[in-house]
Amino acid sequence: MNNPSKKEILAVQFMLVVSLILGFIPPLIMFIMTRKKNGYHAESSRKALNFHLTIFPLFIMSSMLPSWVKYAILAVETIIILYAIIRIALHKPYQYPAIPYIKNKDRNIETRYTHVR
């Protein structure tokens, strides 16, 4: 099992904080830049990107519903991301409720980084 460095953990946490504001763009950029270089960054950003791509259609559909629905979706998204940030800081496993749009090519990545599921 590989433990990520503090620099890697801080980079992932920063990406998640910025993704609260900019949506799927920070995870997408991190995934494209690190998918072949850094397994921890690539896996963390892939999972975050799948989560944001799962939430995005809900935001689009909420435009046809009352405005409180959009705020409820935003609140749930914020809570899930803050939970992941805290779990990353504690080196504990975390998981997003997401549809796996981008699949993992390396089957052993989750055994190497046990806290990214």
mmCIF file of the C-alpha atoms, coordinates in Angstrom:
data_MODEL
# 
_entry.id   MODEL 
# 
loop_
_atom_site.group_PDB 
_atom_site.id 
_atom_site.type_symbol 
_atom_site.label_atom_id 
_atom_site.label_alt_id 
_atom_site.label_comp_id 
_atom_site.label_asym_id 
_atom_site.label_entity_id 
_atom_site.label_seq_id 
_atom_site.pdbx_PDB_ins_code 
_atom_site.Cartn_x 
_atom_site.Cartn_y 
_atom_site.Cartn_z 
_atom_site.occupancy 
_atom_site.B_iso_or_equiv 
_atom_site.pdbx_formal_charge 
_atom_site.auth_seq_id 
_atom_site.auth_comp_id 
_atom_site.auth_asym_id 
_atom_site.auth_atom_id 
_atom_site.pdbx_PDB_model_num 
ATOM 1   C CA . MET A 1 1   ? 0.000   0.000  0.000   1.00 0.00 ? 1   MET A CA 1 
ATOM 2   C CA . ASN A 1 2   ? 1.347   3.399  -0.981  1.00 0.00 ? 2   ASN A CA 1 
ATOM 3   C CA . ASN A 1 3   ? 0.656   6.271  1.334   1.00 0.00 ? 3   ASN A CA 1 
ATOM 4   C CA . PRO A 1 4   ? 0.303   9.616  -0.399  1.00 0.00 ? 4   PRO A CA 1 
ATOM 5   C CA . SER A 1 5   ? 2.553   12.460 0.670   1.00 0.00 ? 5   SER A CA 1 
ATOM 6   C CA . LYS A 1 6   ? 1.248   15.578 2.408   1.00 0.00 ? 6   LYS A CA 1 
ATOM 7   C CA . LYS A 1 7   ? 1.785   17.522 -0.812  1.00 0.00 ? 7   LYS A CA 1 
ATOM 8   C CA . GLU A 1 8   ? -0.417  15.063 -2.746  1.00 0.00 ? 8   GLU A CA 1 
ATOM 9   C CA . ILE A 1 9   ? -3.105  15.179 -0.069  1.00 0.00 ? 9   ILE A CA 1 
ATOM 10  C CA . LEU A 1 10  ? -3.115  18.984 -0.001  1.00 0.00 ? 10  LEU A CA 1 
ATOM 11  C CA . ALA A 1 11  ? -3.324  19.127 -3.801  1.00 0.00 ? 11  ALA A CA 1 
ATOM 12  C CA . VAL A 1 12  ? -6.370  16.838 -3.814  1.00 0.00 ? 12  VAL A CA 1 
ATOM 13  C CA . GLN A 1 13  ? -8.022  18.772 -0.995  1.00 0.00 ? 13  GLN A CA 1 
ATOM 14  C CA . PHE A 1 14  ? -7.396  22.059 -2.815  1.00 0.00 ? 14  PHE A CA 1 
ATOM 15  C CA . MET A 1 15  ? -8.872  20.577 -6.002  1.00 0.00 ? 15  MET A CA 1 
ATOM 16  C CA . LEU A 1 16  ? -12.004 19.554 -4.064  1.00 0.00 ? 16  LEU A CA 1 
ATOM 17  C CA . VAL A 1 17  ? -12.413 22.996 -2.459  1.00 0.00 ? 17  VAL A CA 1 
ATOM 18  C CA . VAL A 1 18  ? -12.083 24.732 -5.819  1.00 0.00 ? 18  VAL A CA 1 
ATOM 19  C CA . SER A 1 19  ? -14.517 22.220 -7.339  1.00 0.00 ? 19  SER A CA 1 
ATOM 20  C CA . LEU A 1 20  ? -17.182 23.486 -4.945  1.00 0.00 ? 20  LEU A CA 1 
ATOM 21  C CA . ILE A 1 21  ? -17.015 26.782 -6.827  1.00 0.00 ? 21  ILE A CA 1 
ATOM 22  C CA . LEU A 1 22  ? -16.107 25.717 -10.378 1.00 0.00 ? 22  LEU A CA 1 
ATOM 23  C CA . GLY A 1 23  ? -17.843 22.337 -10.545 1.00 0.00 ? 23  GLY A CA 1 
ATOM 24  C CA . PHE A 1 24  ? -16.286 19.605 -12.653 1.00 0.00 ? 24  PHE A CA 1 
ATOM 25  C CA . ILE A 1 25  ? -13.514 21.783 -14.164 1.00 0.00 ? 25  ILE A CA 1 
ATOM 26  C CA . PRO A 1 26  ? -10.817 21.326 -11.437 1.00 0.00 ? 26  PRO A CA 1 
ATOM 27  C CA . PRO A 1 27  ? -11.184 17.515 -11.291 1.00 0.00 ? 27  PRO A CA 1 
ATOM 28  C CA . LEU A 1 28  ? -11.142 17.383 -15.091 1.00 0.00 ? 28  LEU A CA 1 
ATOM 29  C CA . ILE A 1 29  ? -7.947  19.442 -15.305 1.00 0.00 ? 29  ILE A CA 1 
ATOM 30  C CA . MET A 1 30  ? -6.248  17.397 -12.600 1.00 0.00 ? 30  MET A CA 1 
ATOM 31  C CA . PHE A 1 31  ? -7.328  14.138 -14.208 1.00 0.00 ? 31  PHE A CA 1 
ATOM 32  C CA . ILE A 1 32  ? -6.033  15.137 -17.650 1.00 0.00 ? 32  ILE A CA 1 
ATOM 33  C CA . MET A 1 33  ? -2.729  16.380 -16.252 1.00 0.00 ? 33  MET A CA 1 
ATOM 34  C CA . THR A 1 34  ? -2.025  13.462 -13.897 1.00 0.00 ? 34  THR A CA 1 
ATOM 35  C CA . ARG A 1 35  ? -3.679  10.387 -15.376 1.00 0.00 ? 35  ARG A CA 1 
ATOM 36  C CA . LYS A 1 36  ? -0.359  8.893  -16.500 1.00 0.00 ? 36  LYS A CA 1 
ATOM 37  C CA . LYS A 1 37  ? 1.974   10.424 -13.923 1.00 0.00 ? 37  LYS A CA 1 
ATOM 38  C CA . ASN A 1 38  ? 0.548   10.203 -10.422 1.00 0.00 ? 38  ASN A CA 1 
ATOM 39  C CA . GLY A 1 39  ? -1.764  7.359  -9.452  1.00 0.00 ? 39  GLY A CA 1 
ATOM 40  C CA . TYR A 1 40  ? -3.110  9.033  -6.319  1.00 0.00 ? 40  TYR A CA 1 
ATOM 41  C CA . HIS A 1 41  ? -3.984  12.306 -8.075  1.00 0.00 ? 41  HIS A CA 1 
ATOM 42  C CA . ALA A 1 42  ? -5.440  10.484 -11.067 1.00 0.00 ? 42  ALA A CA 1 
ATOM 43  C CA . GLU A 1 43  ? -7.631  8.213  -8.961  1.00 0.00 ? 43  GLU A CA 1 
ATOM 44  C CA . SER A 1 44  ? -8.817  10.993 -6.643  1.00 0.00 ? 44  SER A CA 1 
ATOM 45  C CA . SER A 1 45  ? -9.629  13.330 -9.519  1.00 0.00 ? 45  SER A CA 1 
ATOM 46  C CA . ARG A 1 46  ? -11.329 10.528 -11.488 1.00 0.00 ? 46  ARG A CA 1 
ATOM 47  C CA . LYS A 1 47  ? -13.630 9.782  -8.560  1.00 0.00 ? 47  LYS A CA 1 
ATOM 48  C CA . ALA A 1 48  ? -14.380 13.480 -8.013  1.00 0.00 ? 48  ALA A CA 1 
ATOM 49  C CA . LEU A 1 49  ? -15.029 13.958 -11.723 1.00 0.00 ? 49  LEU A CA 1 
ATOM 50  C CA . ASN A 1 50  ? -17.461 11.035 -11.769 1.00 0.00 ? 50  ASN A CA 1 
ATOM 51  C CA . PHE A 1 51  ? -19.261 12.561 -8.781  1.00 0.00 ? 51  PHE A CA 1 
ATOM 52  C CA . HIS A 1 52  ? -19.542 15.985 -10.420 1.00 0.00 ? 52  HIS A CA 1 
ATOM 53  C CA . LEU A 1 53  ? -20.731 14.433 -13.679 1.00 0.00 ? 53  LEU A CA 1 
ATOM 54  C CA . THR A 1 54  ? -23.404 12.576 -11.703 1.00 0.00 ? 54  THR A CA 1 
ATOM 55  C CA . ILE A 1 55  ? -24.595 15.756 -9.964  1.00 0.00 ? 55  ILE A CA 1 
ATOM 56  C CA . PHE A 1 56  ? -24.520 17.955 -13.103 1.00 0.00 ? 56  PHE A CA 1 
ATOM 57  C CA . PRO A 1 57  ? -27.689 16.500 -14.735 1.00 0.00 ? 57  PRO A CA 1 
ATOM 58  C CA . LEU A 1 58  ? -29.523 17.033 -11.454 1.00 0.00 ? 58  LEU A CA 1 
ATOM 59  C CA . PHE A 1 59  ? -28.690 20.754 -11.625 1.00 0.00 ? 59  PHE A CA 1 
ATOM 60  C CA . ILE A 1 60  ? -29.990 20.920 -15.179 1.00 0.00 ? 60  ILE A CA 1 
ATOM 61  C CA . MET A 1 61  ? -33.233 19.155 -14.228 1.00 0.00 ? 61  MET A CA 1 
ATOM 62  C CA . SER A 1 62  ? -33.632 21.370 -11.157 1.00 0.00 ? 62  SER A CA 1 
ATOM 63  C CA . SER A 1 63  ? -34.045 24.420 -13.406 1.00 0.00 ? 63  SER A CA 1 
ATOM 64  C CA . MET A 1 64  ? -37.543 23.126 -14.198 1.00 0.00 ? 64  MET A CA 1 
ATOM 65  C CA . LEU A 1 65  ? -38.358 22.651 -10.513 1.00 0.00 ? 65  LEU A CA 1 
ATOM 66  C CA . PRO A 1 66  ? -38.720 25.131 -7.644  1.00 0.00 ? 66  PRO A CA 1 
ATOM 67  C CA . SER A 1 67  ? -35.530 26.993 -6.712  1.00 0.00 ? 67  SER A CA 1 
ATOM 68  C CA . TRP A 1 68  ? -35.235 25.281 -3.319  1.00 0.00 ? 68  TRP A CA 1 
ATOM 69  C CA . VAL A 1 69  ? -34.455 22.002 -5.136  1.00 0.00 ? 69  VAL A CA 1 
ATOM 70  C CA . LYS A 1 70  ? -31.314 23.524 -6.669  1.00 0.00 ? 70  LYS A CA 1 
ATOM 71  C CA . TYR A 1 71  ? -30.215 24.748 -3.231  1.00 0.00 ? 71  TYR A CA 1 
ATOM 72  C CA . ALA A 1 72  ? -30.887 21.322 -1.728  1.00 0.00 ? 72  ALA A CA 1 
ATOM 73  C CA . ILE A 1 73  ? -28.749 19.638 -4.405  1.00 0.00 ? 73  ILE A CA 1 
ATOM 74  C CA . LEU A 1 74  ? -25.997 22.196 -3.827  1.00 0.00 ? 74  LEU A CA 1 
ATOM 75  C CA . ALA A 1 75  ? -26.130 21.596 -0.063  1.00 0.00 ? 75  ALA A CA 1 
ATOM 76  C CA . VAL A 1 76  ? -25.896 17.815 -0.496  1.00 0.00 ? 76  VAL A CA 1 
ATOM 77  C CA . GLU A 1 77  ? -22.982 18.203 -2.913  1.00 0.00 ? 77  GLU A CA 1 
ATOM 78  C CA . THR A 1 78  ? -21.175 20.518 -0.490  1.00 0.00 ? 78  THR A CA 1 
ATOM 79  C CA . ILE A 1 79  ? -21.669 18.136 2.432   1.00 0.00 ? 79  ILE A CA 1 
ATOM 80  C CA . ILE A 1 80  ? -20.371 15.153 0.436   1.00 0.00 ? 80  ILE A CA 1 
ATOM 81  C CA . ILE A 1 81  ? -17.284 17.034 -0.739  1.00 0.00 ? 81  ILE A CA 1 
ATOM 82  C CA . LEU A 1 82  ? -16.526 18.422 2.735   1.00 0.00 ? 82  LEU A CA 1 
ATOM 83  C CA . TYR A 1 83  ? -16.892 14.903 4.132   1.00 0.00 ? 83  TYR A CA 1 
ATOM 84  C CA . ALA A 1 84  ? -14.375 13.642 1.552   1.00 0.00 ? 84  ALA A CA 1 
ATOM 85  C CA . ILE A 1 85  ? -11.951 16.460 2.423   1.00 0.00 ? 85  ILE A CA 1 
ATOM 86  C CA . ILE A 1 86  ? -12.117 15.591 6.109   1.00 0.00 ? 86  ILE A CA 1 
ATOM 87  C CA . ARG A 1 87  ? -11.694 11.866 5.442   1.00 0.00 ? 87  ARG A CA 1 
ATOM 88  C CA . ILE A 1 88  ? -8.671  12.576 3.231   1.00 0.00 ? 88  ILE A CA 1 
ATOM 89  C CA . ALA A 1 89  ? -7.096  14.652 6.017   1.00 0.00 ? 89  ALA A CA 1 
ATOM 90  C CA . LEU A 1 90  ? -7.628  11.787 8.471   1.00 0.00 ? 90  LEU A CA 1 
ATOM 91  C CA . HIS A 1 91  ? -6.234  9.194  5.998   1.00 0.00 ? 91  HIS A CA 1 
ATOM 92  C CA . LYS A 1 92  ? -9.513  7.283  6.146   1.00 0.00 ? 92  LYS A CA 1 
ATOM 93  C CA . PRO A 1 93  ? -11.463 5.687  3.294   1.00 0.00 ? 93  PRO A CA 1 
ATOM 94  C CA . TYR A 1 94  ? -14.086 7.776  1.548   1.00 0.00 ? 94  TYR A CA 1 
ATOM 95  C CA . GLN A 1 95  ? -16.491 7.150  -1.297  1.00 0.00 ? 95  GLN A CA 1 
ATOM 96  C CA . TYR A 1 96  ? -18.652 9.302  -3.538  1.00 0.00 ? 96  TYR A CA 1 
ATOM 97  C CA . PRO A 1 97  ? -22.170 8.307  -4.579  1.00 0.00 ? 97  PRO A CA 1 
ATOM 98  C CA . ALA A 1 98  ? -21.446 8.482  -8.297  1.00 0.00 ? 98  ALA A CA 1 
ATOM 99  C CA . ILE A 1 99  ? -22.037 6.780  -11.611 1.00 0.00 ? 99  ILE A CA 1 
ATOM 100 C CA . PRO A 1 100 ? -18.676 5.534  -12.940 1.00 0.00 ? 100 PRO A CA 1 
ATOM 101 C CA . TYR A 1 101 ? -18.575 7.462  -16.224 1.00 0.00 ? 101 TYR A CA 1 
ATOM 102 C CA . ILE A 1 102 ? -14.788 7.288  -16.345 1.00 0.00 ? 102 ILE A CA 1 
ATOM 103 C CA . LYS A 1 103 ? -13.683 3.779  -15.529 1.00 0.00 ? 103 LYS A CA 1 
ATOM 104 C CA . ASN A 1 104 ? -10.386 2.836  -13.979 1.00 0.00 ? 104 ASN A CA 1 
ATOM 105 C CA . LYS A 1 105 ? -7.975  1.056  -16.301 1.00 0.00 ? 105 LYS A CA 1 
ATOM 106 C CA . ASP A 1 106 ? -5.705  -0.047 -13.458 1.00 0.00 ? 106 ASP A CA 1 
ATOM 107 C CA . ARG A 1 107 ? -7.614  -2.613 -11.415 1.00 0.00 ? 107 ARG A CA 1 
ATOM 108 C CA . ASN A 1 108 ? -5.047  -2.593 -8.601  1.00 0.00 ? 108 ASN A CA 1 
ATOM 109 C CA . ILE A 1 109 ? -5.153  1.132  -7.873  1.00 0.00 ? 109 ILE A CA 1 
ATOM 110 C CA . GLU A 1 110 ? -7.704  0.734  -5.093  1.00 0.00 ? 110 GLU A CA 1 
ATOM 111 C CA . THR A 1 111 ? -5.547  -1.834 -3.339  1.00 0.00 ? 111 THR A CA 1 
ATOM 112 C CA . ARG A 1 112 ? -2.578  0.544  -3.461  1.00 0.00 ? 112 ARG A CA 1 
ATOM 113 C CA . TYR A 1 113 ? -4.559  3.564  -2.269  1.00 0.00 ? 113 TYR A CA 1 
ATOM 114 C CA . THR A 1 114 ? -7.059  1.997  0.118   1.00 0.00 ? 114 THR A CA 1 
ATOM 115 C CA . HIS A 1 115 ? -8.625  5.281  1.210   1.00 0.00 ? 115 HIS A CA 1 
ATOM 116 C CA . VAL A 1 116 ? -9.748  6.172  -2.345  1.00 0.00 ? 116 VAL A CA 1 
ATOM 117 C CA . ARG A 1 117 ? -12.765 4.053  -3.217  1.00 0.00 ? 117 ARG A CA 1 
# 
